[in-house]
Amino acid sequence: MSHIDFRLIRQLWMFLAVAEEQNFGRAAARLSMSQPPLTEQIKVLEHSLKLQLFERSRRGTKLSPAGAAILPAVRQFALQVEQLERVVREVAAGQSGVLQVGAITSAMLDTVPPLQDYMRRQHPHVTVFVREIDSADAIPALQAGDLDLAFVRLEGDVGQGIATLPMMEDRLAVALRKDHPLAGQSQVRLKSLSHEPMVMPSRQVSPVYFDMLVGLCRAQGFAPRVMHEVRSVSSQIAYVSCGQGVALVPASMRRLAPENVVVRPLREKTMVVTAAAAWNAERHHPLLDEAVAWLQAQRPSRMTHAA
């Protein structure tokens, strides 16, 4: 097993400080050290990486092309180290556990907060970390152990040891600009959208959901004219507002619609899963087991059936 090079970690922190301050003096002050040792450590880092990271002149210090190329990865590394430090501090302070949760944006608004409230009541010392993810990222993250629980758009058997539980269900609707000829109808036939440009959720982000919507259109005898693929339902609404097409969305999304957009249910009463809990059934985590049991108990009251 390779040893962790703590000296390299320290040097990368120094590199980040100099890159952000664009001045060795200010970077040294930020790091609570004097400038000569900082300058020397940057030279050592450049030598070990065989890269010139900064261009120095009388006018100041700026990143070299090589330095600019590695800066995003170093920033990401710094964020991960900060998260590790936070977890270690909380565990050392008496925290009894950590639950890593990933969720799509809509689930962060509706589904995750009640679970957090429950876990806080039952386990005041538990830390629940929540971060936004795309549905397509859930399964790899659950398999790798980067996430314990995910709230994403998944339906049915996804295999690979991943268990799912539908949490939110809604009636499928269409978002239209108010000046659209179909906007005056109380319900819209799916087939009437056959020639409309459509704004769809990205297949790369949520492949199961995308394929389900396409399948519904094909069942009505047409292939959707996909003009834009976007990363979220709120983006679909925004594109419709800008006159970029119509969008199939959950009916409850009418609450996000601006004044120039209406959301009309489809005449074909089609229910879609808008959020499902997913976890790795092959990993044991006591906090996860308790969270899943609570979700299963809450599911009948959490399922939303929009009119």
N, C-alpha and C positions, 0 to 999 in steps of 0.2 A: 504493500500500500504506500502511495506517495505521501511525503510529509507536506503539510501546509506551509507555504513560504510566507510567513508573517511579515518579513521585511518587504516583500513585493507588495503585499496589501497596503502597508504603510506608505510606500512610495506612490502607489496609485492614488491614495487619498491626497498626497502632496501634488501630484500631477493635476488632479481635478481642481484643487484650490487655485493653482497658478493659472490654469486654463480659464477659470471663471473670473478671476480677478484681473488677469492680463497684466499682472505686475507682481514681481517676486517679493517686494517689500510688503504690499498689502496681503499677499498670500501667507507670508511668514507671520504677520500679526494675527491673521485669522486662525492659524494653526498654533498660536502661542509659542513660537520658536523664533530664533534669530535667522537672518537671511542667509548667511554663509552656509550653514548646514543644509538648508533647504536647497540652495543652488547645487551643492555637492551631491545631494541625494537624487536630484533630477538628472544630473550628469550620469550617475551610476545607473539609473533606470534606463536612460537612453543607450548607454553602452550595453546593458544586458539585453535590451530589446533589439539592438542594432538599428535603431531608428532615431532620427532627429525629430523631437517632439515640439520644439519651439524655435522660432526665429527671433533672435535678439538683435536689437539695434538701439541707437541713441533715442529713437522715438518711443521705445518701449518693447514689450514682449507680446508676440502673437503666436497662435498655433501654426505649426507647419502643416502641410497637407496630410502628412502621416498622423500628426497629433489630432487633427480634426476628424480623421477617419476612425480613430479608436475612441474618441470622446463619448459618443452615444453608448457604447458598450461599457465604458468605465462608469458612466452615470448610472446605468442599469445595475451594475455590480454594487455601486455605493448604496442604492436603494435596498437591494437585497441584504446587504450587511446591516443596514439600519433596522430592517425588519427583524433580522436574527437577533440583534442586540435588544430590541424591544421585547421579543418573546423571552429571551434569557432573563431580562430584568424582571418581567412579570412572574415568571416561574420562580425565580429566586426570592421574590417578595411574597411568595405563598400561593401563587395561582396553582390551581389543581389540574388544569388542562387547557388545551387549545383546540378549537374546531375551525378548520379552514373551509370557507364557503365561497363558491363562485356563483354568479347569477347574471342573467340578462337584465337589462335596465328595468323592464316592466315588473319583473319578479322582485327587484330591489325595492320597488314602491309598494307592492301588494303582499307578497308571500313571505319574504325574509323577516320583516320587522316583528310579526307575531311570534316567530320561532325564537328570535333573539330575546324577546320579552320573557318567553317561557324559560329559556335556558338561564337567564339572569335570576329569575325567581327561584328556580330549583338549585342552581349552582352559582352563587354570587361571585365565586372566584374563577369561573370559567371565562376564557377570552374567546370571543367569536370574531375572527377576522373575515371580512366580506370584501370581495373585489369583483368588478365587472368583467364578464367573459362573453365570448361568442359561443353559441350552441355547439359549433363544430369543435371547439377547443375542450369541451367538457370531458369526453371519453379519454383522450390521451392524458389529461391532467389527473383524472381519477385513477387511471391505471398506474401512473408514475408516483402517486401518493402526494402530488402537489396540492390536491384538493381532497377533502373528506366528503363533501356534499356539494351538489350543483343543482341550480334551478334554471332549467333551459327548455327549449322547444324540442322535445324528443317524444316519440310515440312508439309503442309496441316493443318487440324484442330487439334490442340493439346488440345483444351478444357480448362477447369479450369479458364476461364476468360482471357486467354492469346491470344493476337492477334499477328499475324506474317506477315511479308512482305519479300518475296524473294528479296535479294539484289545482289547476285553474282551467276551466272550460268555458267557451263563449260561442255565441252564434256568429257565423261568418257574415260579414257585411261588405259593402263597397263604399269607399270614400270618393266623393265627386266634388268638383267645384260647384258653387251654388248656381252658376249660369249654365251648367251642363243640362242638355235636354232631359236626362233621366233623373235630375235632382228633384223634380216635383213629384215623383212616385214615392209611395210609402214603402214599397218593397220593389226590388229590382230582380229581374230574371238574370241568372248567370249568363245564359246564352246571348242576351242583349249586349254583352260586353265583348262579343267575338271580334269586332273590328276596332276596338278601343286600344290605344297605346296603354300599356300597364306598367305600374311601378311595383316591383316585386321584392320581397326580402331576399337577400343574396343567398344563392345556393351554397356558396363557399362558407357562409356564416352559419346557415341552418339548413343543411341538405334535406333532412326528412320533411321539414315544413314546406320547403320550396317544392319538392316532388309531390307532396300531397295536394298543394294548390294547383299545380299543373295537371295532376290526375283528375281533379274535379272538373277543370275546363275541358279536358279531352273527353270525359264522360258525357259532356254536353255537346260534343261534336266539333270542337274547335281547339286549336293550339293557341295559347295566349301570345299576344304580340308584346313581348317583354322589351320595353324601351330603356328601363333603368333597373339595376339591382342595387339595393341599399342595405345598410347594416342594421336598421331597426324599424319598428312600426312607426315611431315618431318621425323618422326620416321619410317614410312613405307618405305620411300626412303632409309633411312640408313640401315634398315634390308635387303632390296634388295641388296644394295651395299655389304653387308657382306655375300651374298650368302644364305640367309635364306628363299628364295622363291620369288614369284612375287607378285605384289600389284596392285589393282584397285585404281587409283588416278585421280583427275582432270587433264586434259591435260596441263593446265598452270603450273603444278608443274614441268615441264621439266626444268624450270629455277633454281630449287633447286637440280637437279640431278648432282651428281659427274661424273667424266669422265668415270667411268666404268658402268654407268647406262643410259639406253635409255628409253624414254617414248613414246609409240606408241598408237595412238588413236584406239579405238575398231572399227571394221568394222560396227557393229550395232551402228548407230549414236544415242547414249543415252546421254541426257543432265541431269545433276544433279545440285541441288542447293548446292552450297558450303558455302554460308552464308546467313542467314535470320535475319532480325531485329525482335525482340520479345519484347513485353511490356505487362503490366497488364492493360487491358482495363477498369477494374473496379476502378482504382485509377486515381485521377486527379492531374496532375502536369503541370503547364503552360509551363515550359521549355521543358518537354517531348512532349507535344502537338506540339510545334513549331519544335522540332527535327524530329518528325515523319512526319509532313507536308513537311519538306525539303527533307527527304528521299524518300517520295512518289513522289515528283516532279523530283528527280534526278534518280529514278529507271531505266527509259528506257536507259539512257546513262551509267549507272553503270553496267547493266547486261552484263556479259562477255560471248561471244560465241566463244570458241576456235575452230580453224579449225582442 
